[in-house]
Amino acid sequence: MNNYEKYRQVRKEAAGTALLLLILIGAWVAAGFGLAGIPVELFHLPLWVWTATIGIWLFAIIGVKVLTATVFVDMSLDDEDGEGEVRHDK
């Protein structure tokens, strides 16, 4: 991989992570506020407490597993071709 391909891959990974974050925030709001009116309780806690905490946590783990399986690539960040080498010799 040259430096440009590495840069594109890092941007792709960052975009995937940002998209997952936005999805998690939306799901957290929907689980917390959307289920607030439902009178279901589990262990004396409302359903929205469980879905907005444990549910989102599990959803985040699944999302990270999907990102690592589909978007992330194991690559060396070393500069093998020497293109980006900066020298400060005087």
C-alpha positions in Angstrom: 0.0 0.0 0.0 1.3 3.4 -0.9 0.7 6.5 1.3 -2.3 7.6 -0.7 -4.0 4.2 -0.4 -3.3 4.2 3.4 -4.7 7.7 3.7 -7.9 6.6 1.9 -8.2 3.6 4.1 -7.8 5.6 7.3 -10.4 8.1 6.1 -12.8 5.1 5.2 -12.3 3.7 8.7 -12.9 7.1 10.4 -16.0 7.6 8.3 -17.3 4.2 9.3 -16.7 4.9 12.9 -18.4 8.3 12.7 -21.4 6.7 11.0 -21.6 4.1 13.7 -21.5 6.8 16.4 -24.4 8.7 14.7 -26.4 5.5 14.5 -25.7 4.7 18.2 -26.7 8.2 19.2 -30.0 7.9 17.2 -30.7 4.5 18.7 -30.0 5.8 22.2 -32.4 8.7 21.8 -35.0 6.4 20.3 -34.6 3.8 23.1 -34.6 6.3 25.9 -37.2 8.8 24.8 -39.2 6.5 22.5 -39.9 3.9 25.1 -40.4 6.3 28.0 -44.2 6.0 27.8 -44.3 2.2 27.8 -45.3 1.0 31.3 -43.2 -2.2 31.1 -40.8 -2.8 34.0 -38.0 -5.3 34.5 -36.5 -5.7 38.0 -38.4 -2.6 39.1 -36.8 -0.5 36.3 -38.6 0.9 33.3 -37.9 -0.7 29.9 -36.3 2.4 28.5 -33.5 2.2 31.2 -32.6 -1.3 30.0 -32.8 -0.5 26.3 -30.9 2.8 26.6 -28.1 1.3 28.6 -27.5 -2.5 28.1 -29.2 -2.6 24.7 -27.1 0.2 23.3 -24.0 -1.2 24.8 -24.7 -4.6 23.0 -25.6 -2.8 19.8 -22.3 -0.9 19.9 -20.4 -4.2 20.4 -22.2 -5.7 17.3 -21.5 -2.5 15.3 -17.8 -2.6 16.1 -17.6 -6.3 15.2 -19.2 -5.4 11.8 -16.8 -2.5 11.3 -13.8 -4.7 12.0 -15.0 -7.4 9.7 -16.0 -5.2 6.8 -14.3 -1.8 6.9 -11.1 -2.0 8.9 -7.9 -3.4 7.3 -4.8 -4.6 9.1 -2.0 -2.6 7.5 1.4 -1.3 8.4 1.6 2.4 9.1 5.4 2.4 8.4 6.6 4.4 5.5 7.9 1.6 3.3 8.4 3.5 0.1 10.1 6.5 1.6 7.8 9.0 -0.1 6.8 10.7 3.1 10.2 10.7 4.8 11.1 14.0 6.4 14.8 14.6 7.1 16.1 17.4 9.3 19.8 17.1 8.5 21.7 20.4 8.4 
